[in-house]
């Protein structure tokens, strides 16, 4: 089998970044010289018969919330422009151990608290947001700048940009990928995971990031696949055109033999629980930085969230943590008789950059962050693994579907996602001209 | 006005004052309104009982209960 050299892979990625990223804004740091040197090392190792692992010589982009030795972790904030990491985060150590070449760092919304990722545009339509907070990673993958990128997700920050940009985003089970060396937003809701063009690549990157090998590559056959499609009042906010795409997907799955029934979960309550947890944890995570450097340099929304977190009541925080056990039990019970739950990742397609509000399916107009986190945020309460994958287009923009699996059942969920991906036949890509 | 007073009371309880900048204050008022609505939603839906302890790690929720 012909093996493309790491040098060639890195040059190809650097050329695309050079040609396109001036418009897309996916990267905040491109490590061209370092990546070329690492690629040369990987190629020399391969020539000498040493292959480190499944990502040997492959360029990977890292969200600028994650420490890479010798590189600034700015977390999207002017407050941290001198915050040079002394060592790799453990998850980056794992990437390097598997042979990956870190090609650069991707843009994040300020301190991962937001869904807009200002400075990054959507490769499908440059007047639209890429989503966030891992917007740079999703845009980089969608535009073909890299095939592998890392993200983090506290209320949907991997899945939202994946849905906006038409790529696969995987929020693994809570704790499956180490979050050390990743600037925290909320310790008990933060998840770290992969963004990639397809389920197989996302699974491969997850395998490296988690350090737990896949039990086997075989996709789940559709015939016995049992899916619970989420319905009910909390799904009323979904745009009818997005619902139609999910209807079409369900029809294809059923024709392939899958059994789909309708189920309900209290998504709004679970999303509320996440919000009551995130604010005080965020305030606590920022206490030292705020005390040392003051308010200057914080954006208005982030500072407001920190101040509200500082003044939140202990009973509000505890209510969120106490509801978690209840919601986990509901989700896990529902999955005892099903392989996955299915819902739209976000209720609408990627909003316009200039939009302050989003018109939802129930006629309400709400802030973009409230709208886009409404559905995915619930599963940061349960810690469940969730894959978002593109399944169709509305007005030329991708629609993401989310599959929710059992806690600890990451590979089982990825197999289901591979089967759904095959049924969806989504092959569209954004048209980009240098 | 009610939300301004609610914000003022919360901030005062931890030794802070309303932001001097009107746009900062409006942002906090909007966010506090959302926060209070979510707290109410949680309160309404959760029906928490003494046997529902706090859980910081969802993968250990079964042990929490």
Contacts between the chains, C-beta under 8 A, distances in Angstrom:
chain1	res1	chain2	res2	distance
A	173	B	59	6.3
A	174	B	57	6.9
A	174	B	58	5.1
A	174	B	59	5.4
A	175	B	57	7.0
A	175	B	59	5.9
A	187	B	56	7.5
A	188	B	56	4.4
A	188	B	57	6.8
A	188	B	58	7.8
A	266	B	45	5.2
A	268	B	41	5.8
A	268	B	45	7.3
A	269	B	41	5.9
A	269	B	42	5.6
A	269	B	44	7.9
A	269	B	45	3.5
A	269	B	46	6.2
A	271	B	38	7.6
A	272	B	38	3.7
A	272	B	39	7.1
A	272	B	41	4.6
A	272	B	42	4.4
A	272	B	45	7.8
A	273	B	42	5.7
A	273	B	46	7.8
A	275	B	34	7.7
A	275	B	35	6.7
A	275	B	38	4.9
A	276	B	35	7.5
A	276	B	38	6.4
A	276	B	39	6.2
A	276	B	42	6.4
A	279	B	35	6.8
A	300	B	23	6.6
A	300	B	24	5.9
A	300	B	27	5.1
A	301	B	27	6.3
A	301	B	31	7.7
A	303	B	24	7.2
A	304	B	24	6.9
A	304	B	27	4.5
A	304	B	28	4.5
A	304	B	31	5.1
A	305	B	31	6.6
A	307	B	11	7.1
A	307	B	16	6.8
A	307	B	19	7.9
A	307	B	28	6.3
A	308	B	10	7.8
A	308	B	28	6.5
A	308	B	31	5.7
A	308	B	32	6.0
A	308	B	35	6.1
A	310	B	14	5.6
A	310	B	16	7.2
A	311	B	10	4.0
A	311	B	11	5.5
A	311	B	13	6.5
A	311	B	14	5.0
A	311	B	16	6.9
A	312	B	10	7.9
A	312	B	35	7.4
A	316	B	35	7.9
A	316	B	39	5.2
A	318	B	54	5.3
A	319	B	39	7.0
A	319	B	42	5.4
A	319	B	43	6.8
A	319	B	46	6.7
A	319	B	48	6.6
A	320	B	42	6.7
A	321	B	54	3.5
A	321	B	55	5.6
A	321	B	56	6.2
A	322	B	46	7.4
A	322	B	48	5.2
A	322	B	52	4.7
A	322	B	53	6.5
A	322	B	54	5.1
A	322	B	55	7.2
A	323	B	42	6.0
A	323	B	45	7.9
A	323	B	46	4.6
A	323	B	48	6.7
A	323	B	52	7.5
A	324	B	54	7.7
A	324	B	55	4.4
A	324	B	58	5.7
A	324	B	61	6.2
A	324	B	64	7.7
A	325	B	52	5.9
A	325	B	53	7.0
A	325	B	55	4.7
A	325	B	61	4.5
A	325	B	64	4.8
A	325	B	65	4.9
A	326	B	46	6.5
A	326	B	48	7.6
A	326	B	52	6.1
A	328	B	55	7.5
A	328	B	58	5.3
A	328	B	61	3.7
A	328	B	62	7.7
A	329	B	61	6.8
A	329	B	62	7.7
A	329	B	65	7.1
A	367	B	30	7.9
A	367	B	34	7.9
A	370	B	34	6.5
A	381	B	58	7.0
A	382	B	58	5.6
A	383	B	57	7.5
A	383	B	58	3.0
A	383	B	59	5.5
A	383	B	61	7.8
A	384	B	58	7.8
A	407	B	58	7.0
A	407	B	59	5.4
A	408	B	59	6.9
